[in-house]
Structures are given as C-alpha cells and as structure tokens.
Amino acid sequence: MVAVSAALVGSAGTLGFWDFKDGMPGDDVTTVSNSSGTKSYTSDTAKKTNGSIGVLPKFSSDSPGKIRDGVSGDVISEDPQSIDFRYVSRSTRQGGYIDLDGVADDISGKGSFTIEHFVKQNADYSYYETGDGDWDQRSKTMLYLESRTGYGALKQIMPVEVDKTTTHGKGTSLQVYAHDPVAGKTVATSTSVDLCDGKWHHVAIVYTETNATVKTGKAAFYWDHAKIGEADYLNDPEGTFGLKLRIGTGYKDHLGNDKTTTEPVNASISALRVSDTALAIDEFLCGSNPDYELDAGGTVALLTFAGKTAGVSATSVAYDATDLSILGNGEGIALNNIDTGCIPAYNDDIPGKYLYSSRLCETVLATDYKSLKFTSMGEGVSVAEPLNGVGGGCVNFPLLGTALSYQKSYTIEMFIKNEDWSEWQWESGLFTFFSKTNSVAPTYKNQCNVSSVKTDKTSWYVNMQDRSTVSKSTTWKDGTWHHVALVYDGDTGKQTIYLDYVAGNSVDYKNGFASGERFVLGCRDNSPNYSWHGKITGVRIVPRALTANDFMVAADYRLPAGYVFSVSFNDGEGKNGQTFVSGNTQTSNKVLLQTGEEFMRCNYGLHAAAYPQFAAGSGMLIGRKALWGSEKVWENLAGCRFLGYASLTNGTPNRAYAGTELNVPGSQDKWRNPDSWTMEAFVKPEYDSQDKCLLFGKSAVNNQHATQKPFPEFCWMLTRDMNGKLKLFWTEQAADPDYQYTSSSTDYYKNAVTDTEVLKDHSWHHVALSYDKPTKTFKLYVNYQLVLTQATSGLELFDSVHGYYFSRIAASNGFEGWMDEIRFSNKALLPNEMVQLVGSPGFILYLR
C-alpha cells in the first residue's frame, strides 16, 4: 500500500489522489492505492469483463505531465503514470475495470463532492468500420459511481458521436440516473469537444448540494475547465455502504441491471482526485500543457512594434516574437465609444535607438522599433467627472493570460512614458491579466496601474493588485521614459514590482491557472476603463523570474558585450577650460549606464582653483573614433583635465589635499559590482608634484560606515608616483567579520609596484587594470603591454557597493593631468578587447 503524504494533499477537502504508480509500465494492474489525501484507499483487484475473456488494464508511463494543484500551484505529482483500458477486438468488446473500494462510501449522502481526472483517447483509432453497428465503438464507460448498492448514480461515457466517413469519434457525456423506480435520466452532453485527438484532457464531475435535508443538488460536468452542463442529482445512498467508484468498463443502471460486460472503453486515465467539496474551476487539477508551457529560456511574448509607421492606428498588433504558436497575433482594439482618437497609434518616440535583451547589452532585440501611444479620453474630449474611470483604447491579446497562468515563474517588463491627462483621471492602467489566486481577493485580476496621489496630482506610484499589495512611491509625471517590471518567482512564491531597475515591495503570491483568458495592454480592466495615457514599448514576457541585471535596457549607443559603464566627457567639447562645479551632478558628462542616463559625481572640491575642467582635444587627435572591438562608439571626443597641488600657490591652506573626487556612484546591484572586471582609460600626466596620485580605484568607506562595522579605506586603487611608476593597492577580505581595518595594518592591506617608470613622460597612454576572480589575479597593462601580474595572498578581494573613483580618493593624493575614455567592463579583458582610438583608417594611435 502506498503511504499517504500529507504534504501532497493539495486543495482542502482532498480525500484521495491516484497517480497510478503502483506498477511498472506495461504490467497488468492488480490493485491501486491513493498516493495522497486525507484517507487511505486500496482498490479491489482489477478484473476482466465476462470472466477471462476481457483484457486487464495496464500501467503506462504516458501522462499529462506534472500535476499541479489549481489553487496553490504546488506540484502534487512530478511524474504520474496512467492506466490503459483496451478490449480484445472490435467484435469481442470485452475489457477490464478497477473498483476503488471505500471512496463512494465517503461521498455518497455526505454533501458536495468533486471527481476529476485526465483522459486520453488515441487519435488514430477507427470508431467505425464496415460491419460495425451504429453504437458498437462509441458510448463507452470511463467512470461509474453507484448511488446505492447495485444501482447506478452517474457515469461518464466517451465518445458519443462518430463520423462514419472519417471514422473519427468525438464528444463526451455525463449520464445522471435517478433512483428506482424513476426510470428517467438527464444527460449533460457535448458533441463539439474533440477528445479523440491523442491529447490529455481534464474531466471534472462536481456535485453541489443545495438541500442537505433531502440530499439533492446539481451535478455539473466540465471538460478542460469549461462547463458543459448540469443536471439535478439525488445523493442519497439510503443507508447502504460498500458502494463502488469504478474506472473502466461496466456499470449498473438505475434499475440495477448489470452492464459490466458492455461498453468497454478504449482510452487511458491518469491523475484521479476525489474531494469532499464542490470545487470551482480554478481549483481543478492542472497538468502540463505543451500548448502553453515553456522552458525557462523561452519567450512568451515580445512587442516592440518594429517596422511600423508612426501615426498609423494599431487596429491589430502582432507579436515580434513568441514561442507559443497558440497565441497567434493580437486582436483588435477595444473602445469605450468616446472617440476614434482613443485607438492606440504607433509613434517614433522611443527610450533609445537600441533595445537590448539585458543590462549586459549582449543581444539587441530591436533597432527599428516604435512605441504605442495611448490617448485615454480621445483628443479634445473633456472629462469633468471626478475619480471615475476614463475610457480609452486598449489592446487585447487572446490566451496570453492563460499562457502566463501556466508558467512556473514569469517576468513582465516594459518601458512607459507618462503624459499629461485630465486632472480627474487619477488612475491609469498599464496592463491586466486574469488570476484565479490573487493574494488580496480571489476574484481580482492582476492589474498594474500608474496612479496619482489625489491631493495634488503630482506624486505618482506604480502598483499591482488594485492598490492593495505591491506599490512603490516615485515621481512619474516627468515626461521621460521609465522601466517597469513585474516578477513572479514560483520557487519563493513572491511577486515583486521593479521601478527603473529598483525593487519595490514584494508579496506572497501563488500563480493560478486560467482558461481562455486574455492579457490587456493599456488599461486596468478587460474593457477600456481607467486607460493609460502615454506611450508603451518594449513589452517582454518571459517564463522565468529575472533579476534587475537581466531586464531590458534601451540606449542610443551600440554597446559591446561586457559593458558596465563608460565616461567620455563629450559634453565639454568645444569648451576647453570649462570647470566642473564641485557637488553638482549635472555638469560632468553623462555616464552611459544601462539603467539610463546617469551623471558622474564631483566630490570633495576643497579648492575651486583645482576643480577639473573639460579639455577639448588636449593634444589628442580631433576626429578620432573610439572602438570597442569592431563597434564605433563615439566620434570627435573631448577629455577631462584634473588639476591639483601644482595649480595652487605656495601657502595655500591644505594644498596637499587639492584635487577632486570624480566618481561613478555605487549600487547594490550585482551587475555594477562584477566579480571579474577591467577598468581602463587614456591618461596624460601633467605634473609630478606628489606620490600616490590616484588614476582610478574603488572606495569602501561609505558602505562600511553605513553598517557600523570596522571598515577598510578602499577595495583597490591604482596610483602614480612622482617618478612615473604605477603602484597597485588592494584590501583582502579578513576572515574575522569584526576585524578592524586600521590604516596602519599590513595584514590585509597589500600593494605592488611596477619595476619601471611606465608612466614617466607627459604623453597620452592607455592604462588598464583587470582582476580575474577565479585566479584571484590582477593584471596591469600600459599601452596594451603587460607590466604587472599580481595574485592576492589567497584571500578574497575585499568588495563593497561603494563607488568607483577617479583622480582622487580619501586614501590618495590627487592626480594632475588629463583623462579620457574611461570604461569599466564585467570581465578581465585581453589587450585586443580593450578600447582603441582610431584617427584614420588603417592604424591605431596611442597618442604619445
């Protein structure tokens, strides 16, 4: 007997679940036991019909796949088996059956119940051949329940119709009997469903008791989570026991006539569950569905509106890509009878020329793409009714909601641009899809909205679940593009919303299984209500829980793989000598991060006379181009001039501390803090006033201060001395987490220096420092030549989420000279992968 696992009970009220793993595939069935549930059942011995003439059922490895509970999404059976029922021949229609003892006694006369299972009939079976009688190969019994000893209550038969020309059978029926002497019966039948297609189908019989006194109610019949019909049903065993729930051939009718030797079925059954409650559709078992389920590496849907013409109404919207052929193309636009201007239209406004598949910029998803502009109330239409939903256009994608419901995990991401609307429209929907198991209220749909705070209409937030679960305050009414993502992780049971790559709130959530449901883009309901007013593009849905590193990014530059950030100082071109303002975050050139446009920071500007300056040309070739591999990134580049000690006169207070900390801010994001990396730049020394002048490094101070733990001064830094040697400093991770990294300590502060003055002259040089975590090795290159190889002592390199610094850091002096084309990559590059400057075709300039 198979032990019952309480952990696999599934929905409340499960009496028993059979996955038929009691024997090896191909073996004759002897007995079967339930593998989970609140009761333990063992079947009677499987039998042949008509004595020894019939055929015993056999175990089979074929199944609907993983069986999951419809409410929790939990896997009830990883690899169920099935039972094949066959009969001797067309002329000798004798098969076999299995009586499940004790089950009928637990549901007959005891209120509502549900019987559900999966069935499969071969597509190539001929249901009519010459010589057959009209009913010889159809109306065969798959499942039968006794109402009282010796009397039938209901039976499921299939198929109920046959096409004599194609010999194909179809249709299924639930026949409900009354007690003797009432001879009538009612039939819930569907002849439209094609169950003889060689696929697994879900069947459910649900009895809902409406009168407990007389034990009457309705028996409903469901096929593939859709209701076929229902009939009156009397669930009164009149005190009898030893009733039968039979699978396979044979039944007794309402008069007690034994039909065991008739109606043998040619089909298979798998994953049978009996519950002592009337389950709703969304509570039914779900099997694997190849029409909807994808491996984690697939794409559910991608919408970039590539190749469309701006200004043209989107009367239908096709997927750029989908691995689910069943989805087809999107359907037309739903309107709210306001104005034809409500129909979304294609638009040239996009968040960046290139749409990348991830923040590592390794794959371009689209270049010639468009956005979809939604006008929620129609151009020129005024709305003066406060807080009511304002109608507009939306795009309905049939079955996409169902596809989402079948994924173990998923991510929905897109770029959005909020635009002004009527002051009364305080909530606007981005997308909606149906969910059977909303964590707030089971009847709600998944709705992602952008909403205003009603007091001033200037503060906005993005939320899920009708404002009750996932939300994050932010400012959205700025007319710029933002990235939004909803991530459901089936392993953790969490749903999280991200705004511009930063995680907001998370809630406990279980994906439900929805049948025939759409995904709606541009509103917060299945009709164009509370519609979006603005633009949407880059809609991607994948069957996996992405991290922020894996989200899409848009940029105007074609960036090489491995890019993390770069600085080119091009905004100072033609403004030679323009000074950066200390503390101002927007006077330096934009740091082109995949998160969007972000600026470098100027910190610790102690002496205004020593602030860094833009340096157009600065001795570098005008018209040059920066190449990363074969990709041209920028042209006509400018640079940056760092000033310091030498620019100040003798007697200037704190002259030794001159210089400005130019930095790229840190981030909690692992993408910004790769394990292996390369920092490179073109540098030109101008003065030789001090030692330990920083070229570039990574700080550790702020991160450790924030946690109130002992802190090192830096993670690593590369400096130049007055003689032109380069010196590398790094901090190794102490085994003791409470270790005090004092400035005088030598236990974990390490350094190494080049043998020669590799940066002695005042000319342009390319300098690159790489770190390879697997080998725990630094490599330093000057002009693409290896000048230093240094392994750590075996300990991990200390790392933090603090920023990357240039020219000066708290533990260094200020570098005096020029710097340009800074790039940080997420791997240890080789020289042929580093930045090169090309002045004219055919040669590389090192710009000495």
Secondary structure, 3 states (H helix, E strand, C coil): CCCCEHHHCCCCCEEEEECCCCCCCCCECCCCECCECCCCCECCCCEECCCCCCCCCEEECCCCCCEECCCCCCEEECCCCEEEECCCCCCCCCCEEEEEECHHHHHCCCCCEEEEEEEECCCCCCCCCCCCCCCCCCCEEEEEEEEECCEEEEEEEECCEEECCCCEEECEEEEEECCCCCCCEEEEEECCCCCCCCCCEEEEEEEEEEECCCCEEEEEEEECCEEEEEEEEECCCCCCCCCEEEEECCCECCCCCECCCCCCCCEEEEEEEEECCCCCHHHCCECCCCCCCCCCCCCCEEECCCCCCCCCECCCCCCCECCCHHHCCCCCEECCCCCHHHCCEEECCCCCCEEECCCCCCCEEECCCCEEEECCCCCCCCCCCCCCCCCCCEEEECCHHHHHHCCCCEEEEEEEEECCCCCCCCEEEEEEECCCCCCCCCCCCEEEEEEECCCCCCCEEEEECCCCCCEEEECCCCCCEEEEEEEEECCCCEEEEEECCEEEEEEECCCCCCCCCCEEECCCCCCCCCCCCEEEEEEEEECCCCCHHHCCEEECCCCCCCEEEEECCHHHCCCCCCECCCCCCCCCCEEEECCEEEECEEECCCCHHHCCEEEECCCCCCCCEEEECCEEEEECCEEEEECCHHHCCCCCCCHHHCCCEEEECCCCCHHHCCCCEEEEEEEEECCCCCCCEEEEEEECHHHHHHCCCCCCCEEEEEEECCCCCEEEEEEECCCCCCCCCCCCCCCCEEEEECCCCCCCCCCCEEEEEEEECCCCEEEEEECCEEEEEEECCCCCECCCCCCEEECCCCCCECCCEEEEEEEEECCCCCHHHCCEEECCCCCCCCCC
